[in-house]
Amino acid sequence: MKLKPSIELHDMGNTVIAVCSHDDGSPELYRFNATGGFILQCLQTETQVETVATQLVQHYDISEAEALAGVSDFVAQIADLGLLA
């Protein structure tokens, strides 16, 4: 899985703004916290939920189970928003 190529990420410190350009040229903005932004950055290239969870464990020092559950939930939410390719 990965983000749609039309999505641009802008790191604003503790917030990441995702700009999704639609076919008609109109933009849609989404705001994410730092953890969501970290996951989005991981999803800029083709990857798996387990791989992103492992990176989250290393970066935030949380348990593998907590990371896997969090990444799975987050991916489901952004899929519902239509942000995944």
C-alpha positions, 0 to 999 in steps of 0.5 A, a space after each residue: 500500500 502507499 499514498 496516492 501520488 497526487 498527495 503532497 506532505 508538508 511538515 509543519 513541526 508537530 503537524 503534517 498537512 496533506 494536500 490532495 489534488 483532485 482531477 479537476 485541480 481543486 485541492 483538499 487539505 488534511 491535518 495530522 499530528 506528528 505520529 500520523 505524519 510519520 506514518 504518512 511519510 512511511 507510506 510515500 513508498 510501497 510498504 506493508 502495515 507490519 513494516 510501518 509498525 516496526 518503524 513506529 516502534 523504533 521511532 516512538 519506543 512503543 510496543 509492537 502490538 500497540 504500533 500494529 494496532 495504531 497503524 492498522 487503524 490509521 491506514 483504515 481511516 486514510 483509506 476511507 478518506 481516499 488517500 491510498 493508491 
